[in-house]
Amino acid sequence: MARLLRFFLFFIAICHMPYAICNSLAQDKIIAIVDKDVITQKDLNDFINFMHVQLSTQYQGGQLESKIQSMKFDLLDKLIEDRLILQEAKKDNIGIEPDRIKAKINEIKKHYGSDSEFQNVLAEQGLVQADIEAKIREQSLMYAVIDREIRSKIIIKPVEVTNFYQQNLKKFILPEQREFESVTVDNESKAFEVFDKLKSGQELQDVANRYSLAINKFSSARDGQLREDIEDTVFKMNTGQISAPLKIEDNYYIFKLNNIIPPRQQNLSEAQKDIYDMLFNKKMQEALTKWLDELKRHSYIKILQN
């Protein structure tokens, strides 16, 4: 009876633990074992937060959150693979120069308005700069191992590039390009004044100077790089034609089509760098997958997460 009472009192104490303590216990929960290493829930959460900071240099807002959500299901597997690669780095006593880590931190900081803004973003993710530095050091170690074990051993022969080009000629046809200029006007009446003067034959540069407008130059194919409404406008125009003002949000845009470059076949010298990179990346991914599968086959891996 006394033992039952002690258990009951312990259970009551656990149930009334402060939230911070309970949360800490949840954070320390082991979710995977990789040989002699363990991966905790905190490791996974920190990894997600680090990816959030790192990807914020490429994505913003809803696009960033969508990217993070799409990756979440695979992040534990990625974390396990990272541990295996880091174990290889540890075996070989690979080191990373501190200056490389500092340079990478400075590169990330460039995408923020100030150091304080960067620190605030880290704080929002429950991180400090030391966490980011540690993760960058790990990434650098993994890169060094992969470079030695995989990348340095991949060879692309010139004949492979030539054969791929000859067997895939249609992939190297450059689509039609449109070269055009635009001016932006901040109100409708002024926009139509500018349009009328251009339609009457006045030069774009002269009109732009008169109204203190900047001329922007573009070259684009019909491949989704432009807004759909701009693309539809520009690709319906003839050479030398002036478009009617196109309202986008609070501004009006006027376009002048200068040149139409027809589709053409790239020659081998133009295409060879893209082909080389594509073949290299394909071989790289295949070799990396095979190497990781081999590491997994010789390692003890147990996932404890439900």
SETI-809707 format. One record per residue: residue in three letters; x, y, z of N, C-alpha, C, O, CB in turn. Coordinates in pm, whole numbers, plus 50000, padded with zeros to 5 digits. Glycine has a CB too. Layout:
<rs>
ALAXYZXYZXYZXYZXYZ;...
</rs>
This chain:
<rs>
MET500834988050000500005000050000500875012650000500575022449931499065000050122;ALA501945012350077502865023850085503505026449950503665037949908503955021550192;ARG503885015349879504515016849747503525023049649503885031549568505015003149693;LEU502255018649658501225024049571501025039049597500835046949505499905016449590;LEU501055042849727500885056949764502045065349710501845076349659500785058349916;ARG503295059849723504455067249673504345069449522504665080149472505765059649707;PHE503895059049451503725060249306502685070849272502875079049182503325046649244;PHE501575070749347500495080249324500985094649346500685103549266499305077249416;LEU501755096849454502285110149482503265114649375503285126349338502965110349619;PHE504095105149324505035108249217504275112249091504655121649021505955096149189;PHE503185104749062502385107648943501765121648953501745129048855501285097048925;ILE501265125149073500675138349096501745149149074501475159449013500075139349239;ALA502965146649126504055156449113504395158648967504605170048924505305151649189;ILE504455147748889504755148848747503685157148675503995165948594504865134848683;CYS502425154248707501325161148640501315176048672500785184048594499995154948681;HIS501905179948788501905193948825503255200848802503495211848853501505195248968;MET504125194248725505405200548691505155213248612504205213848534506305190748611;PRO505995223548631505885235548547505995231948400506675222348363506985245848584;TYR505305239648316505295236848172506715236448116507025227848033504475247548097;ALA507585245648160508955246348105509705233248128510475228848043509735257948169;ILE509475226848247510165214348278509625203248189510385195448132510005210648428;CYS508275202548177507675192248093508125193847948508405184047879506135192848102;ASN508185206347903508615208947767510065204647749510425199447644508445223647733;SER510895206947852512305202947845512425187747832513255182647757513075207947968;LEU511575180547909511595165947900511215161247760511805151847707510645159848004;ALA510205167947701509785164347566510895167147466511125159447373508505172047527;GLN511595178447487512695182147398513825171947404514475169247303513215196047435;ASP514055166247523515155156747541514795142447501515635133447510515605156947684;LYS513585140447456513145127147416513995122047299514175129047200511645127347377;ILE514515109947312515325103947205514385098747097513485090847125516235092347261;ILE514595103246973513725098946864514435089846764513785083546679513185111046792;ALA515785088946774516515079846686517905077046744518475085246816516635085746542;ILE518415065246710519765061246751520545058046624520075050546538519735048846849;VAL521745063746613522615061446498523965057046552524785065346593522735074346406;ASP524195043946552525375038246616525435042946762524535040046841526675042146539;LYS526505050346799526625054746938526025068646961526035073647073528085054746979;ASP525505074646856524895087946867523385086646887522755077246840525195096346743;VAL522835096446958521375097146970520895110146908521625120146908520915095947120;ILE519685110046856519045122146802517805124746887516935116146900518665120446649;THR517745136646945516625140147032515615148846956515885153546846517135147547158;GLN514465150647018513455159446959514005173546944513685180546848512165159647044;LYS514845177847040515455191147031516385192146910516415202446842516235194247159;ASP517135181446882517995181346764517165183746637517545191646551518765168146753;LEU516035176646630515175178046512514575192046504514535198146397514055167546514;ASN514105197246619513535210746620514565221246582514275230546506512955213846758;ASP515775219746637516845229246604517185228546455517465238846393518115226346688;PHE517165216546399517465214646257516415221646172516745228246073517545199646223;ILE515145220146210514065226846138514235241946146514085249046046512685222746195;ASN514565246946266514755261446284515955266546204515905277446147514945264746431;PHE517035258546199518195262446121517845263045972518255272345903519355252546144;MET517095253045923516685253145784515825265445754515905271245646515915240245749;HIS515025269445851514185281345836515055293745815514785301745726513285283245961;VAL516105295145896517015306645883517775305945751517895315945680518005307146002;GLN518285294145718519095292545597518265295045471518715301845379519705278545592;LEU517045289545466516205291145348515615305145335515135308945229515085280945350;SER515655312845446515125326545440515975335445349515555346445314515055332545580;THR517185330645311517995338245216517525336045072517925343244982519465334245230;GLN516645325745051516145322644917514635324644903514135327844795516495308444881;TYR513905322545013512445323345010511945333145115512635336145212511825309445033;GLN510725338145093510135347745187508675344145213508025337745130510255362245132;GLY508175348345329506745347445361506165333545346506735323745394505995356845274;GLY505015332845279504305320245261505095310045182504985298045206503005322645193;GLN505915314845088506745305745009507755298645096508035286745077507455313544897;LEU508315305945194509275300145288508595289545374509135278545392509905311145377;GLU507415292845428506705283345515506305270845438506385259845492505475289845577;SER505885272445313505505260945230506705251745207506585239545210504925265645096;LYS507875258045183509095250345160509465242445285509835230745275510245259545119;ILE509375248745403509705242045529508745230345551509175219345587509635251945647;GLN507445232745530506445222245552506675210445459506505198945499505025227845532;SER507055213245333507275202445236508485193845273508585182345230507465208245097;MET509415199445352510635192345388510525184845520511305175645546511785202045395;LYS509545188545604509505183545742509495168345750510155162545836508295189145812;PHE508745161845661508605147345669509915140145640510115128845684507545142745571;ASP510825146845567512085140345531513255144545620514365139345605512425143545388;LEU513015153945712514125159645787514765149845885515975150745909513665171745861;LEU513995140645942514605130946033515555121845956516655118946002513525122646106;ASP515125117345838516015109145754517265116945717518375111445717515285104545626;LYS517085129745686518245138245652519165139645773520385139345758517785152345602;LEU518595141045891519385142446013520175129646040521325130246083518485145846133;ILE519575118146015520265105246033521435104245935522535100245973519265093346011;GLU521185107945809522275107545711523395117145749524575113945732521745110945571;ASP523035128845800524045138445844524915132445954526135134245954523385151445893;ARG524295125546049525055119446158526045109046104527175108146150524105112946262;LEU525605101146007526495091145948527695097745881528825092945893525735082545848;ILE527445108645809528545115545740529485122045842530705121645825527985126245643;LEU528915127945947529745134146051530585123746125531705126746166528865141746151;GLN530055111946141530835101146203532055097746118533125094846170529965088546224;GLU531865098245984532995095845894534025107045907535235104445905532515094745747;ALA533555119445921534475130645938535265129246067536465132246071533705144045937;LYS534595124746172535255123046302536315112146295537395113546353534215119546411;LYS536005101246224536985090346209538275095246145539365090846180536385079046126;ASP538135104546049539285109145972539875122246024540755128045961538895110945828;ASN539385126846141539925139046205539935150946110540905158546106541335136446256;ILE538855152646033538755164045941538465176746021537605176746110537645161545833;GLY539175187445990538955200146059538485210945963538685209945842540235204746129;ILE537855221246018537345232445938537925245445993537885247846114535785232945938;GLU538465253845904539025266645946537925275845997536885277145933539765273245829;PRO538115282246112537095291546167536715302646070535575307246071537605297746295;ASP537675307045986537385317845892536305313945792535545322445746538655321845817;ARG536235301045757535215296445664533835297745726532875301645659535475281845622;ILE533735294445854532455295445925532045310145937530885313645915532555288946065;LYS533005318645972532735332945985532265338845852531345347045849533985340446035;ALA532895334645742532525339745609531105335745574530355343645515533505334545503;LYS530725323545609529375318845579528345326345662527275329745611529275303845604;ILE528645328845788527745336745874527545350645815526425355645808528315337746019;ASN528645356845771528555370345713527725370245584527015379845555529965375845684;GLU527835359345508527055358045385525555357645417524755364045349527465345245307;ILE525185350145520523775349345561523285362845612522165367045582523585338545670;LYS524145369645688523755382645747523455393045640522675402345664524855387745839;LYS524065391745523523845401545416522385402245374521945412245318524705398145296;HIS521635391545401520225391145361519325397745463518095397745448519785376745339;TYR519915403445569519155410345672519605424945678520725428245642519325403345811;GLY518705433445726518985447645728520135451545820520875461045792517775455145769;SER520295444145929521335447346026521625434946109520915424946102520905459246117;ASP522695435846189523035424646277521925422346380521615410846413524375427146347;SER521335433146430520285431646531519055424746471518395416746538519895445446588;GLU518745427746343517615420946277517905406046264517025397746285517345427146138;PHE519145402746228519555388746217519405381646351518885370546357521015387846167;GLN519875388146458519785382246591518325380446634517985370746701520535390946694;ASN517475389846596516045388846630515385377146559514555370146617515325401846594;VAL515755375046432515205363646357515645350546422514855341146433515655364146208;LEU516905349946464517385337946534516585335646662516175324446691518895339146566;ALA516375346246737515635345146863514215340146840513695332346919515605358746936;GLU513595344646731512245340146698512215325046673511195318546696511715347546575;GLN513325319646624513425305246598514005297646717514245285546708514285302746475;GLY514225304546829514775297946948516245294746934516735285246996514015285346976;LEU516955302546854518385300146828519215312146867518695323146883518615296646680;VAL520525309846883521515320446896522565318246788522585307846722522155320747040;GLN523435328246771524415327146661525315314946677525725308946577525265339746654;ALA525625311246799526485299446821525845286846765526555277946718526765297646972;ASP524515285946770523825274346712524035273846561524295263146505522315274946743;ILE523935285346498524115286146353525555282746315525805275546219523745300146300;GLU526495287946393527915285046366528195270146378528935264546297528805292846463;ALA527605263646480527805249146498527235241446381527855231946333527145244446629;LYS526055245546334525425238546222526215240746093526345231546012523975243146204;ILE526725252746073527535255445954528825247445958529285242445856527855270545942;ARG529415246146077530615237946091530315223446052531105217045983531155238646237;GLU529165218346097528775204646061528595203445909529065193845848527455200646133;GLN527925213245849527725213045705529055213045630529225205945531526885224945661;SER529995221045679531315221845615532065208645626532725204245532532145233145678;LEU531945202245742532575189045761531965178945665532685171145603532395184145907;MET530645179045653529985169645563530385172145418530625162845342528465170645577;TYR530465184945382530885188445246532285183145219532555177845110530845203645226;ALA533185184445317534565179845300534625164745280535375159745197535415183845422;VAL533805157445358533775142845345533225138845208533795130245140532925136445458;ILE532115144945169531495141645040532415145344925532475138244824530135148745026;ASP533125156544940534055160644835535155150144817535545146944705534675174344870;ARG535655144944929536735135044922536245121444874536875115144790537395133545059;GLU535095117044927534605103644899533855102544767533855091944704533725099145009;ILE533205113444724532325112644607532745122144495533125117844386530895115644648;ARG532675135044524532835145044418534185143944347534255144944225532685158944477;SER535245141844422536585141444362536795129344271537735129044192537645141344472;LYS535925119344281536095107044204535215106644078535285097044001535775095244290;ILE534395116944059533495117043943534215123043823534815133743831532195125043974;ILE534135115943711534775120343587533725120543476533005110743456535975111043549;ILE533655131743405532785132843288533685134143165534425143943152531785145143300;LYS533625124443076534465124642957533825133242848532605133942839534705110342906;PRO534655139742766534115148042657533155140542566532185146242517535245153542573;VAL533405127742544532535119942455531135118342517530155117242444533155106042427;GLU531055118242650529745117342715528925129942689527715129242667529915115142867;VAL529595141442693528925154042666528445154442521527295158142494529865166042694;THR529315150642428528975150642286527815141242256526885144842185530195146842202;ASN527875129142311526805119342287525465124342340524425122742275527155105942352;PHE525485130342459524225135242516523645146242427522445146542402524445140542660;TYR524495155242381524035166142294523405160542166522315164742128525215175542258;GLN524085151242101523595145841974522305137841991521485137141900524665137141911;GLN522145131742109520945123542133519765131842186518655126742197521275112442232;ASN520015144542218518955152842278518935166842216518845176842288519155153942431;LEU519025167642085519115180442017517935189642049518095201742062519195178241867;LYS516745183842062515545192042087515615199442221514985209842238514295183342084;LYS516385193842315516515200342445517345213142438517345221142532517135190842545;PHE518045215042327518955226442317518525236242209519345242842145520355221542288;ILE517205237142191516645247642106516245259242194515415257942283515415242342024;LEU516865270742168516535282742247515205288242199515015290042079517655293542234;PRO514265291042289512955296242248513055310642199514065317342219511965295342364;GLU511985315042136511915328942089512115338542207511545336642315510565331642019;GLN512915348842184513165359042286512575372342241512535375442122514685360442314;ARG512115380042339511625393442311512465403542388512635402442510510125394742350;GLU512995413442315513745424242378512855436542380512375441042276515095427142302;PHE512645442042499511725453342511512155462842621512975459542707510305448442536;GLU511575474842617511825485142718510505488842785509435486642729512505497642654;SER510615494342904509385498642973509655511343053510775514143095508865487543066;VAL508575518943072508595530343165507425528543261506395522843225508525544143089;THR507595533643382506575532443485506065546343522506845555343551507125525143610;VAL504745547743520504105560643550503185558643669502525548343681503315566343425;ASP503125568743758502395566743884500945571243883500265569943985503105573943992;ASN500445576743768499015579943763498485578243621499245579043525498745594343813;GLU497175575943610496575572043483496635583043377496995580343262495135568243506;SER496295595343414496275606143314497665608643256497815610543135495735619043377;LYS498665608643340500045610543295500475598843207501175600743108501005612043416;ALA500045586643243500405574743165499865575943023500565572642928499855561943233;PHE498625580643008498055581742873498655593642796498685593342673496535583242880;GLU499115603742866499855614642800501135609042737501435611742621500195626042902;VAL501865601342817503105595142768502805585942651503515586142550503815587242882;PHE501755577842664501375568442558501055575842428501495571742321500165560042603;ASP500285586642436499905594242316501135599942246501205599942123498945605542352;LYS502085604942323503295610742263504125599942193504695602242086504145617942370;LEU504205588242254504945577242193504235572242068504885569041968505105565642294;LYS502905571642072502135567141955502285576941839502185573041722500655565541991;SER502525589641872502675599741766504045599241700504295606341603502435613741823;GLY504925590641752506225588641690507385594541765508525593441719506205594241556;GLN507145600741880508255606241958509095594842017508575584142049507725615542070;GLU510385597342031511295587242082511075584742231510775593942307512745591342056;LEU511215572142270510995568342410511945575942503511535580542609511185553242429;GLN513205577342463514195584142547513815598842569513935604142680515595583142484;ASP513345605542460512965619642470511775621342564511755630342648512645625342330;VAL510775612742549509575613642633509925610542778509445617142870508475603942582;ALA510765600342797511165596542933511905608043001511715610643120512055583942931;ASN512765615042925513495626442981512545637743021512695643943126514535631642880;ARG511555640242936510615651142959509795648643086509495658043160509675652742839;TYR509445636143111508615632843227509415626943343508845622043441507525622943185;SER510735627443332511635622243438511325607543471511175603743587511515630743566;LEU511235599543365510945585343382512195577043352512955580243261509785581043289;ALA512395566443429513505557243405513085546743302511955541843305513955550443537;ILE513995543543212513725533143111514405520243158515605519943187514235537442968;ASN513615509543163514155496443200514165487543077513215487442998513315489943314;LYS515265479943061515405471042944515325456542988515845452643092516735473742871;PHE514655448442903514455434342936514665425642813514525430142699513045431942994;SER515015413042840515045402742736514495390142799514995385542901516495400442679;SER513445384542737512795373042801512155363942698511705368342593511755377842901;ALA512125351042732511365341342655509995339742721509765344742831512115327542647;ARG509105332842652507775330442710507855317842795507395307142756506675329042597;ASP508475319342912508735307742997508335309843142508785302643230510195304242990;GLY507495319743166507005321843302507865330943387507545333143504506875308943369;GLN508945336343332509785345343410509095358743435509315365243537511125347643340;LEU508245362843340507515375343352506155372943416505645361743414507355382143215;ARG505575383343472504175382643514503325378843393503635382543280503695396143576;GLU502255371443417501435366643307500855378143224500825377243101500305357943360;ASP500405388943290499815400043215500855407443131500555412143021499145409743311;ILE502095408543183503165414843105503555405842989503745410542876504395417843194;GLU503685392943016504065383342911503035383442798503395383742681504195369142970;ASP501745383242834500695383442732500765396042648500555395642527499325382142798;THR501045407242713501135420042640502305420142545502145423042426501265431642739;VAL503475416942595504705418042516504725408142399505185411442290505925415642605;PHE504215396042422504295385842317503175386942213503095378642122504275372042378;LYS502305397142227501305399942123501705411942038501025415441942499925402442187;MET502835418142075503265430342008504135427341887504755416741878504005439442104;ASN504185436941795505105436341681506295445441709506225454341794504375440641549;THR507375443141638508585451141658508295466041638507685470041539509695446641560;GLY508735474141735508525488441730507205493041789506985505041804508605492941590;GLN506335483641822505005487241874505075492142018505925487742096504055475241864;ILE504175501442052504025506842188502745501042248501705501042183503995522642188;SER502835496142370501635490742435500845501742505501405511842548502015479842536;ALA499535499742515498715508642596499125507042742499635496442778497185505742578;PRO498925517142827499315515942968498665503843034497465501643022498935528543045;LEU499465496043102498995484143173499065486943323500145489343377499855471443135;LYS497915486543390497885489443533498295477043612497715466343596496485494243576;ILE499295478743696499725468243789499815474543926500675482943952501105461743746;GLU498915470344014498805476244148498565491244135497535495244079500085473344234;ASP499455499844184499205514244182499915521644070499865533844063499615520244313;ASN500585514243981501355520643875500855516343737500105506643723502825517343890;TYR501305523743635500965520743496502265518443419503215526143431500125532343431;TYR502285507743340503495503843267503235504743118502205500243068503945489443307;ILE504195510543048504135511742902505345504542845506475506742889504085526742856;PHE505115495942745506195487842689506415491242542505485494542468505865472742704;LYS507665490442502508035491842361508835479442321509865476442382508845505042335;LEU508365472342219509065460342173510135464342072509825470241968508065450142110;ASN511385461242102512505465242016512945454341919513365457341807513665469242101;ASN512855441641962513415431141878512785417641910512465414842026514935430341894;ILE512595409441808512135395641825513255386441778513625386741660510805392941746;ILE513775378541868514855369041833514215355241815513695349641911515995368741946;PRO514235349841693513545337141668514235325341738515395326341777513475334541517;PRO513505314241752514125302241813515325297741730515365299441608513095290641824;ARG516305291841800517465286641727518075274941804517905273541925518525297641704;GLN518795266741730519475255141789520815259441848521645265441779519685244041682;GLN521025256541976522335259042035523355249441974523035237941948522295257342189;ASN524585254241951525635245041908526265238342031525975242242145526715252441824;LEU527095228542008527675220642118528485229342213528425227342335528555209542062;SER529245238742161530095246942248529245255542342529655258242455531015255942164;GLU528065259742296527185267642381526535259042489526295263542601526115274442297;ALA526245246642454525475237942545526355229542637525845223942734524595228842465;GLN527655228642608528455218542677528585220642828528655210942902529815218242617;LYS528615233142874528725235343019527475230343092527565223843195528955250443048;ASP526295233643035525045228843097524975213643095524515207443191523825234843024;ILE525425207642984525415192942975526375186843076526035177243145525775188342833;TYR527565192543085528565187643181528005188243322528085178443397529865195743173;ASP527435199743360526885201343495525775191343521525705185543630526365215543515;MET524905189243423523795179943439524285165643459523815158443547522865180743319;LEU525255161443374525805147843385526555146143516526465135743581526735144743265;PHE527305156443555528055155843681527105154343799527315145743884528935168443698;ASN526065162643804525125162143915524395148743920524115143644029524115173543904;LYS524075143243805523405130243800524305119243857523875111243940522995126743654;LYS525565119043812526505109143865526765111344014526885101844091527825109743788;MET526835124044052527075127644191525955122244280526215116144384527205142844208;GLN524715124644239523565120244320523505105044328523225099544434522255125744262;GLU523775098344217523755083744217524845078144308524595068744384523935078344073;ALA526045083844300527155079144382526905082044530527225073844616528475085544337;LEU526345093744559526065097544698525015088344759525155083844873525585112144706;THR523965085544683522905076544732523475062644760523165056644863521755075644629;LYS524295057644670524905044444688525815044244810525795034644888525715040444562;TRP526605054744828527525055644943526765056345074527125049545171528435067944929;LEU525705064545079524905065545201524215052345233524135048245349523875076745187;ASP523705045745130523055032645152524045022745212523685014445296522485027145019;GLU525295023645167526335014845220526635018145366526805009045448527615015945136;LEU526705030945398526925035045537525775030145626526015025145736527045050445548;LYS524555031445579523395027045656523435011845678523095006945785522095031045585;ARG523845004745574523864990045582524844985145688524644974445746524244984045445;HIS525904992945714526924988845812526764996145945527664995846030528314991445755;SER525625002745964525405010246088524165005246160523274999146101525275025346058;TYR524145007946291522945004846369522085017346373522485027646428523314999946516;ILE520895016446313519975027846308518615023146360518045013446311519845033646162;LYS518115030346460516795027046513516005040046531516455049246599516895019246648;ILE514825040646469513945052346482512905049446589512165039646580513275055846347;LEU512855058046690511955056046804510745065146796509805063646874512695058446934;GLN510755074446701509645083846687508435076546631508555068246540510045095746596;ASN507245079746686506015073446636505675078746498504675074746439504845075946733;
</rs>
